[in-house]
Amino acid sequence: MNCTRIQLINRWGIAIMLETLPVEFREAYATLFARTPDDVMKHVIISELKRRLAEYRILDKKMRNQYGMSFGEFKKQRMVEINNHSFRIEEDYCDWELAIDGIKSVTAELKKLEKYL
């Protein structure tokens, strides 16, 4: 197996990643990230934020379909209380609230980073 050492150096000359990778990975890296190390890190961060946003949106959509309403309506109708604080309903509430908060915060982060897209 042919291995090559890839080292990313940030603008201050500090190594931010050091890996020994098979040549196939190095070639894929060169194809995907034919950019400066800083640009690579920007791409990785933005991609991770987009992945998280998609995950939060999927959970929101699943809950909307399951309950036939938005999270705001779910809260307004006091679904947790109506269902006698059922563990499943409370767990769904917490997960759904986390997804809604995640959508807001990740969207705000992406907006701040928009100029780098």
N, C-alpha and C positions, 0 to 999 in steps of 0.2 A: 504494500500500500504506500503510495506516494503522499507524504504529508508536507505541508508548507506552513510556516509560522506567519500569522497575520497579526500585525500590531497597529492599533489605531492610536494616533497621537493627537491630542487636542491642541488648540492654538497656543497653549502655554507650555507645550512640550511634555505634557504628562501622559503617560500611557493609560488609556481608558479601557482597553480590551487587549488581551493577549491570549491567543488560542492556537493550538496546533490542530490543523484541519486537513483532511484528505484533499487532494487536488480538485476533486469534483466540487467540493464546497467552495474552494477558492474561486473556481471558475464561475459558479453560480453567484457568489458574492460580487465578483467583478461585473457580471452582467446586470445584477439588480442595483448595485450601489457604485456605479462608476462616477463617484462624486468624492468630495472631500470628507474626511472623518466627521466634521461638524455637521455637514449635510446629511450624512448617514444617520447620525444620532437624532437629528430633527425628524427625519423620515420614520425612524423606529418609534419615537415618542408619539408622533401624530397618528401613526398606524395603530398603536396600542390604544390611544384615546378613541379612535373610530371603532375599534373592536369592542371596547367597553360600551360605547354608545349603542352599538347594534345589540349587544347583549341586554342592556337595560330596556331598549325598545321592544325586543322580543318578549321579555317578561311582562311589560306593560300590556302588550297586545294579547298575550295569553290570559292575563287576568281580566282584561276587558271582555274577552270572549267567554271566559268562565262565568263571570258575574253579570254580564250583559249591561255594564255601566262603566263609567270612568272612575278613577280613584276618588276624585272629588265627590261624585255622587255616592260612592261606597261609604265615605266618611260621613257625608251629610245624612244618609239614611241610617247611620249608626248600626251598620251590619254586625259589628263585633258584639255590641250589646244585645241586639235582637237575637243573635245566635248563642246567647248565654256564655260569652267569652270562650267559645269552642277553641281548643288549641289550634286546629287546622285553620280556622278563620283568622285568629290572631296572628298566626304565622304568615298567612297570605297577606294580611294587612302590613306587617313589618317588611316582608319581601317587596311588596308593591310600593310602599313608601320609599324604600331604599332605591328602587328602580326609578321612581319619579324624581327623587333628589339627585340620583346619578345622571339622569337625562339633563337636568338643569345645570349641574356643575360641569359635566363633560362638555356640554354645548357651549357654556361660557368659556371654558379653557380653549376649546377649538376656535372660538371667535377671537380670543386674544392671540392665538397662533396663526390666524388666517393669513397674515402677510407672508408667512413662510411656506404656504402651500403652493 
